[in-house]
């Protein structure tokens, strides 16, 4: 009789044990979505943008206006907010300076602020190329800008950045950006078409914050 009761108890608890194991496994699978990308060490998702990324870069600008080209040097910083999967919202602040425009005595300082979307598609757990398109405003100063029947030393215009780059993940909190190339459009007054088609090249480091 005692053996019969023991058998009945075993039969009663076996389904409960299986149910508990299945529930635990389901909970583990559901919570994996919320893990940091760095927990997937063997997966390329480890290279996906962290929730917040801040880059600090050297910036070289090849500026062109009305067939005249000259070089500018400076720096830029970008803040990227990871929104969903491969998509981020980016804010870019850049400043460059040239002591001479086309070899002349007049220099130029240029600052820009642009925002827009970025798409990052990792091809390896360490390598994450991205493309982006940002729009905003540019401010030129310490220079000469011809306007209607006069001139001014400073001007504002529409600005657009379109291009991409590559991030190489070094640590969970650090990546390097060996190259980023952007077409940089400004529309500052220049006495002609008021359009500058520029090429911006930059490189730097990226701090990946949780």
Rosetta silent file (secondary structure, phi, psi, omega in degrees, C-alpha in Angstrom):
SEQUENCE: XXXXXXXXXXXXXXXXXXXXXXXXXXXXXXXXXXXXXXXXXXXXXXXXXXXXXXXXXXXXXXXXXXXXXXXXXXXXXXXXXXXXXXXXXXXXXXXXXXXXXXXXXXXXXXXXXXXXXXXXXXXXXXXXXXXXXXXXXXXXXXXXXXXXXXXXXXXXXXXXXXXXXXXXXXXXXXXXXXXXXXXXXXXXXXXXXXXXXXXXXXXXXXXXXX
SCORE:     score description
SCORE:     0.000 S_00000001
   1 L     0.000  -41.253  178.514    0.000    0.000    0.000 S_00000001
   2 H   -63.366  -37.808  178.129    2.875    2.373    0.861 S_00000001
   3 H   -65.329  -36.092  179.639    4.460    1.652   -2.520 S_00000001
   4 H   -65.098  -42.543  178.004    1.194    2.442   -4.257 S_00000001
   5 H   -64.503  -38.990  178.478    0.990    5.876   -2.587 S_00000001
   6 H   -62.741  -39.902  178.988    4.599    6.604   -3.526 S_00000001
   7 H   -65.168  -40.697  179.542    3.845    5.749   -7.145 S_00000001
   8 H   -65.525  -39.381  178.721    0.794    8.004   -7.174 S_00000001
   9 H   -64.525  -40.429  178.357    2.795   10.943   -5.736 S_00000001
  10 H   -62.479  -42.740  179.996    5.485   10.527   -8.394 S_00000001
  11 H   -64.598  -31.624 -178.822    2.881   10.537  -11.140 S_00000001
  12 H   -74.917  -37.284 -175.414    1.365   13.733   -9.711 S_00000001
  13 H   -84.518  -21.876 -179.723    4.646   15.659   -9.439 S_00000001
  14 H   -59.732  -47.745  177.711    6.162   14.735  -12.812 S_00000001
  15 H   -62.119  -35.974  179.927    3.806   17.000  -14.857 S_00000001
  16 H   -66.517  -38.303  178.625    4.390   19.860  -12.399 S_00000001
  17 H   -65.120  -43.171  178.754    8.178   19.528  -12.733 S_00000001
  18 H   -63.493  -39.987  179.491    7.981   19.542  -16.535 S_00000001
  19 H   -64.342  -41.156  179.037    5.713   22.585  -16.474 S_00000001
  20 H   -63.712  -40.418  178.787    8.124   24.473  -14.205 S_00000001
  21 H   -64.648  -43.044  179.223   11.057   23.670  -16.501 S_00000001
  22 H   -64.471  -39.625  178.682    9.151   24.863  -19.594 S_00000001
  23 H   -64.328  -41.901  178.707    8.119   28.073  -17.828 S_00000001
  24 H   -63.251  -42.208  178.995   11.717   28.780  -16.788 S_00000001
  25 H   -65.444  -40.345  179.319   12.961   28.220  -20.350 S_00000001
  26 H   -64.292  -40.654  178.637   10.261   30.491  -21.814 S_00000001
  27 H   -64.926  -39.380  178.784   11.134   33.243  -19.355 S_00000001
  28 H   -63.461  -41.333  179.323   14.825   32.926  -20.238 S_00000001
  29 H   -67.000  -39.144 -177.018   14.058   33.223  -23.957 S_00000001
  30 H   -69.799  -33.278 -178.229   11.776   36.221  -23.482 S_00000001
  31 H   -81.558  -13.194 -179.290   14.320   38.148  -21.407 S_00000001
  32 H   -64.700  -23.806  179.046   17.161   37.566  -23.896 S_00000001
  33 H   -62.651  -30.251 -174.237   15.734   40.375  -26.024 S_00000001
  34 H   -90.768    0.089  179.833   16.628   42.882  -23.323 S_00000001
  35 L   -71.380  152.778  175.206   20.246   41.815  -22.939 S_00000001
  36 L   -63.313  145.271  176.488   23.021   44.143  -23.978 S_00000001
  37 H   -54.847  -25.431 -177.887   24.425   43.379  -27.459 S_00000001
  38 H   -70.341  -13.456  177.842   27.755   42.673  -25.739 S_00000001
  39 H   -75.927  -16.242 -179.495   26.314   39.489  -24.210 S_00000001
  40 L   -95.372   67.715 -171.541   26.205   37.925  -27.677 S_00000001
  41 L   -62.452  -29.171 -177.866   29.955   37.488  -27.946 S_00000001
  42 L   -93.839    7.535 -173.699   29.748   34.993  -30.780 S_00000001
  43 L  -118.972  149.722  179.707   27.245   36.963  -32.821 S_00000001
  44 H   -67.530  -13.214  177.584   27.679   39.948  -35.100 S_00000001
  45 H   -64.875  -14.228  176.283   25.022   41.772  -33.067 S_00000001
  46 H   -63.528  -21.252 -179.602   27.824   42.601  -30.618 S_00000001
  47 H   -90.215   -3.263  179.974   28.892   45.280  -33.111 S_00000001
  48 L   -65.885  150.545 -179.140   25.475   46.949  -33.168 S_00000001
  49 L   -54.555  137.611  172.376   25.344   50.486  -31.802 S_00000001
  50 L   -69.146  167.406 -179.831   25.044   50.754  -28.037 S_00000001
  51 L   -52.309  -37.585  175.814   22.023   52.671  -26.703 S_00000001
  52 E  -134.850  131.800  176.440   24.150   55.853  -26.708 S_00000001
  53 E  -128.830  137.193  177.041   27.355   56.439  -28.678 S_00000001
  54 E  -125.110  121.631  179.448   29.563   59.533  -28.645 S_00000001
  55 E  -109.151  145.733  175.442   32.279   59.945  -31.268 S_00000001
  56 E  -125.907  120.259 -168.953   35.164   62.420  -31.255 S_00000001
  57 E  -133.296  149.710  162.848   36.803   62.865  -34.664 S_00000001
  58 E   -80.557  140.923 -176.441   39.385   64.768  -36.621 S_00000001
  59 E  -127.580  129.482  173.063   37.689   66.321  -39.653 S_00000001
  60 E  -115.978  129.938 -178.546   39.152   67.283  -43.037 S_00000001
  61 E  -120.811  124.147  171.286   36.960   69.239  -45.431 S_00000001
  62 E   -98.356  102.782 -174.603   37.647   69.709  -49.121 S_00000001
  63 E   -92.400  139.644 -179.894   35.486   72.716  -49.873 S_00000001
  64 E  -137.018  129.376  177.404   34.417   73.623  -53.410 S_00000001
  65 E  -145.442  121.876  178.437   32.478   76.676  -54.565 S_00000001
  66 L    54.866   40.985  177.414   32.082   77.870  -58.165 S_00000001
  67 L    80.785   -0.815  180.000   34.962   75.647  -59.291 S_00000001
  68 E  -101.337  126.752 -179.368   37.315   76.894  -56.560 S_00000001
  69 E  -117.746  143.502  176.289   38.621   74.278  -54.139 S_00000001
  70 E  -154.446  164.389 -174.811   40.472   74.665  -50.846 S_00000001
  71 E  -105.765  146.812  175.971   41.111   72.622  -47.702 S_00000001
  72 E  -133.658  149.473  179.571   39.835   73.071  -44.173 S_00000001
  73 E  -128.480  149.935  179.951   40.740   71.254  -40.962 S_00000001
  74 E   179.522 -144.787 -178.566   38.901   70.858  -37.688 S_00000001
  75 E  -150.586  164.634  179.481   36.965   68.400  -35.588 S_00000001
  76 E  -146.143  157.272  172.061   33.535   66.927  -35.107 S_00000001
  77 E  -136.634  140.928  178.799   31.512   65.095  -32.512 S_00000001
  78 E  -127.100  139.547  173.041   28.461   62.919  -33.050 S_00000001
  79 E  -117.168  122.125 -178.365   25.932   61.618  -30.563 S_00000001
  80 E  -115.469  129.819  178.032   23.925   58.595  -31.715 S_00000001
  81 E  -108.646  111.978 -178.475   20.838   57.311  -29.898 S_00000001
  82 E   -67.705  118.354 -174.656   20.091   53.691  -30.771 S_00000001
  83 E   -97.029  -54.373 -175.258   16.377   53.600  -31.535 S_00000001
  84 E  -161.617  124.415 -179.952   15.457   50.177  -32.954 S_00000001
  85 L    50.087 -112.794 -176.254   17.489   47.294  -34.365 S_00000001
  86 L   -92.459    3.551 -172.631   19.893   48.881  -36.882 S_00000001
  87 E   -99.011  137.667  176.811   18.392   52.391  -36.698 S_00000001
  88 E  -135.310  154.489  170.386   19.813   55.341  -34.735 S_00000001
  89 E  -102.775  130.566 -170.553   19.076   59.044  -34.436 S_00000001
  90 E  -123.074  139.739  170.511   22.250   61.113  -34.846 S_00000001
  91 E  -121.651  129.284 -175.501   23.244   64.682  -33.998 S_00000001
  92 E  -121.677  131.296  175.262   26.481   66.012  -35.530 S_00000001
  93 E  -123.859  121.121 -174.528   28.413   69.141  -34.536 S_00000001
  94 E  -131.867  143.979  174.176   31.398   70.056  -36.747 S_00000001
  95 E  -139.813  133.810  178.583   33.805   72.968  -36.949 S_00000001
  96 E  -135.561  159.714 -179.114   36.572   73.651  -39.509 S_00000001
  97 E  -143.965  138.932  171.390   38.938   76.472  -40.272 S_00000001
  98 E  -128.716  132.923  179.320   41.031   77.594  -43.245 S_00000001
  99 L   -79.733  -13.347 -178.324   43.476   80.488  -43.034 S_00000001
 100 L  -150.424  125.027  176.216   43.295   81.118  -46.777 S_00000001
 101 L   -92.011  115.334  179.453   40.503   80.589  -49.299 S_00000001
 102 L    55.864   38.164  176.628   42.010   79.622  -52.655 S_00000001
 103 L    78.013    2.383 -178.532   45.411   81.020  -51.677 S_00000001
 104 L   -88.435 -179.632 -177.670   44.067   84.502  -50.948 S_00000001
 105 L   -77.537  -13.843 -175.581   44.366   86.614  -47.809 S_00000001
 106 L   -91.014  130.900  176.824   40.820   85.851  -46.658 S_00000001
 107 L   -97.765 -171.897  179.849   40.203   82.854  -44.392 S_00000001
 108 E  -155.769  132.968  169.746   37.022   81.022  -43.425 S_00000001
 109 E  -113.500  138.423 -174.943   35.603   79.439  -40.278 S_00000001
 110 E  -137.704  127.472  175.474   32.695   77.051  -40.673 S_00000001
 111 E  -125.756  144.383  179.898   30.465   75.425  -38.064 S_00000001
 112 E  -142.687  150.024  174.582   27.520   73.126  -38.714 S_00000001
 113 E  -134.358  122.061 -177.319   24.872   71.291  -36.736 S_00000001
 114 E  -136.163  153.281  178.291   22.870   68.510  -38.392 S_00000001
 115 E  -138.372  156.295  178.200   20.529   65.733  -37.259 S_00000001
 116 E   165.462 -172.455 -176.538   18.994   62.707  -38.926 S_00000001
 117 E   -89.314  154.237  174.184   18.806   58.908  -39.184 S_00000001
 118 E  -132.515  141.349  174.616   21.610   56.355  -39.380 S_00000001
 119 E  -117.403  122.198  179.109   21.425   52.709  -40.435 S_00000001
 120 E  -111.876  129.389  179.870   24.117   50.376  -39.076 S_00000001
 121 E  -128.331   99.545 -178.086   24.495   46.867  -40.492 S_00000001
 122 E   -67.268  137.210  176.776   27.146   44.734  -38.747 S_00000001
 123 L  -107.722   -2.900 -179.570   29.009   42.276  -40.972 S_00000001
 124 L  -163.689  163.565 -179.815   30.984   40.755  -38.094 S_00000001
 125 L   -64.615  -12.970  179.056   30.904   40.912  -34.296 S_00000001
 126 L  -113.217  -22.076 -171.081   33.564   43.652  -34.515 S_00000001
 127 E  -111.095  125.212 -176.889   32.839   45.458  -37.790 S_00000001
 128 E  -135.036   92.864  172.758   29.820   47.704  -38.249 S_00000001
 129 E   -72.791  155.611 -179.067   29.540   49.847  -41.403 S_00000001
 130 E  -147.677  157.780  172.253   26.854   52.517  -41.426 S_00000001
 131 E  -129.926  153.326 -177.715   25.177   55.069  -43.687 S_00000001
 132 E  -154.160  160.733  174.271   23.419   58.261  -42.662 S_00000001
 133 E  -143.268  116.472 -174.501   21.712   61.382  -43.933 S_00000001
 134 E  -122.190  145.957  177.162   21.606   64.473  -41.736 S_00000001
 135 E  -131.138  152.903 -179.904   20.170   67.948  -42.295 S_00000001
 136 E   177.561 -134.610 -174.811   20.544   71.189  -40.387 S_00000001
 137 E  -135.194  151.954  175.584   22.318   74.534  -40.578 S_00000001
 138 E  -121.366  147.137  178.799   25.809   75.883  -41.315 S_00000001
 139 E  -128.305  114.005  175.701   27.364   79.073  -39.998 S_00000001
 140 E  -100.387  138.707 -178.613   30.248   80.692  -41.859 S_00000001
 141 E  -154.393  175.815 -174.628   32.193   83.509  -40.190 S_00000001
 142 L    53.975   42.583 -176.761   35.539   85.321  -40.096 S_00000001
 143 L  -152.032 -162.165 -178.401   35.292   85.611  -43.877 S_00000001
 144 L  -125.483  120.847 -179.764   33.735   87.548  -46.758 S_00000001
 145 E  -126.077  111.015  178.380   30.216   86.780  -47.973 S_00000001
 146 E   -72.992  128.954  174.702   28.750   88.920  -50.784 S_00000001
 147 E  -124.325 -174.824 -175.043   25.083   89.702  -50.352 S_00000001
 148 L   -55.977  113.734  175.979   22.739   92.078  -52.164 S_00000001
 149 L    56.749   16.912  178.764   24.679   95.286  -52.919 S_00000001
 150 E  -161.247 -163.338  177.420   26.969   94.745  -49.915 S_00000001
 151 E  -148.340  165.114  179.625   28.918   92.104  -48.002 S_00000001
 152 E  -143.467  157.950 -179.111   29.004   90.566  -44.554 S_00000001
 153 L   -92.151   -3.970 -179.435   31.542   88.743  -42.422 S_00000001
 154 L  -148.962  149.716 -179.452   29.145   85.990  -41.310 S_00000001
 155 E  -156.522  156.434  176.864   26.244   84.074  -42.830 S_00000001
 156 E  -117.245  154.486  176.419   23.932   81.134  -42.178 S_00000001
 157 E  -158.277  169.034  170.285   22.631   78.522  -44.600 S_00000001
 158 E   -64.853  148.841  177.557   21.024   75.138  -44.982 S_00000001
 159 E  -139.663  147.232  177.456   23.404   72.176  -44.550 S_00000001
 160 E  -142.560  135.900  173.782   23.216   68.486  -45.424 S_00000001
 161 E  -117.636  130.158  177.182   25.515   65.543  -44.683 S_00000001
 162 E  -141.517  122.148 -178.993   25.099   62.268  -46.581 S_00000001
 163 E   172.596 -146.243 -178.439   27.546   59.394  -46.399 S_00000001
 164 E  -175.110 -176.327 -178.140   28.793   56.681  -44.105 S_00000001
 165 E  -166.597 -165.433 -177.409   31.692   55.037  -42.361 S_00000001
 166 E  -136.919  129.711  172.569   32.982   52.034  -40.449 S_00000001
 167 E  -108.144  134.971  177.273   33.173   51.364  -36.708 S_00000001
 168 E  -114.775  114.144 -176.709   35.497   48.663  -35.363 S_00000001
 169 E   -73.169  121.748  178.094   34.517   47.423  -31.916 S_00000001
 170 E  -101.458  -45.844  177.327   37.533   47.126  -29.599 S_00000001
 171 E  -133.067  173.388  177.557   35.856   46.830  -26.194 S_00000001
 172 L   -62.005  -25.136 -176.703   32.282   46.755  -24.977 S_00000001
 173 L  -110.505    0.228 -172.656   32.611   50.520  -24.357 S_00000001
 174 E  -140.911  137.762  171.754   35.017   51.543  -27.131 S_00000001
 175 E  -138.158  156.867  172.761   35.226   51.456  -30.922 S_00000001
 176 E  -109.636  148.785  178.432   37.499   53.143  -33.421 S_00000001
 177 E  -117.764   92.432 -175.891   36.272   54.845  -36.573 S_00000001
 178 E   -68.458  -26.276 -178.947   39.094   54.587  -39.128 S_00000001
 179 E  -156.279  140.236  168.449   37.139   56.333  -41.855 S_00000001
 180 E  -143.579  131.513 -178.208   33.961   58.279  -42.441 S_00000001
 181 E  -127.041  129.283 -178.007   33.198   60.031  -45.728 S_00000001
 182 E  -135.663  138.127  164.529   30.313   62.456  -46.246 S_00000001
 183 E   -77.331  126.907 -173.464   29.057   64.681  -49.015 S_00000001
 184 E  -121.692  108.764 -178.819   28.574   68.019  -47.265 S_00000001
 185 E   -99.477  130.047  170.482   26.276   70.564  -48.905 S_00000001
 186 E  -130.301  161.305 -178.156   26.120   74.210  -47.804 S_00000001
 187 L  -132.809   49.820  178.264   24.423   77.217  -49.416 S_00000001
 188 L   -76.277  147.999  179.540   26.366   80.190  -48.117 S_00000001
 189 L   -64.418  129.932 -179.780   26.340   83.368  -50.264 S_00000001
 190 L  -136.092   12.065  179.327   29.336   83.432  -52.613 S_00000001
 191 L    78.146    4.576  179.464   28.290   85.844  -55.362 S_00000001
 192 L  -130.914 -116.743 -179.485   27.524   82.963  -57.726 S_00000001
 193 L   -83.323   -4.512 -179.478   25.291   79.963  -57.335 S_00000001
 194 L    52.952   44.525  179.872   25.383   80.137  -53.526 S_00000001
 195 L  -145.387  129.628  178.912   26.052   76.413  -53.370 S_00000001
 196 E  -121.388  119.849  178.128   29.091   74.602  -52.001 S_00000001
 197 E  -100.037  105.274 -171.732   29.646   70.918  -52.759 S_00000001
 198 E  -114.754  156.138  174.326   32.093   69.723  -50.159 S_00000001
 199 E  -116.973  123.294  178.267   33.703   66.414  -49.190 S_00000001
 200 E  -110.714  126.109  175.037   34.228   65.727  -45.503 S_00000001
 201 E  -115.718  134.746 -178.534   36.615   62.988  -44.340 S_00000001
 202 E  -146.230  160.623  178.406   36.909   62.142  -40.661 S_00000001
 203 E  -157.037  148.583 -179.290   38.318   59.539  -38.276 S_00000001
 204 E   179.021 -150.836 -177.911   38.332   59.105  -34.523 S_00000001
 205 E  -121.957  154.721 -178.572   37.103   57.111  -31.551 S_00000001
 206 E  -126.132  124.532  176.307   33.611   56.113  -30.421 S_00000001
 207 E   -97.292  122.105 -175.370   32.582   55.752  -26.780 S_00000001
 208 E  -101.517  113.129 -174.324   29.744   53.236  -26.404 S_00000001
 209 E  -108.629  144.705  176.030   27.591   53.994  -23.356 S_00000001
 210 L   -96.037    0.000    0.000   24.852   51.909  -21.758 S_00000001
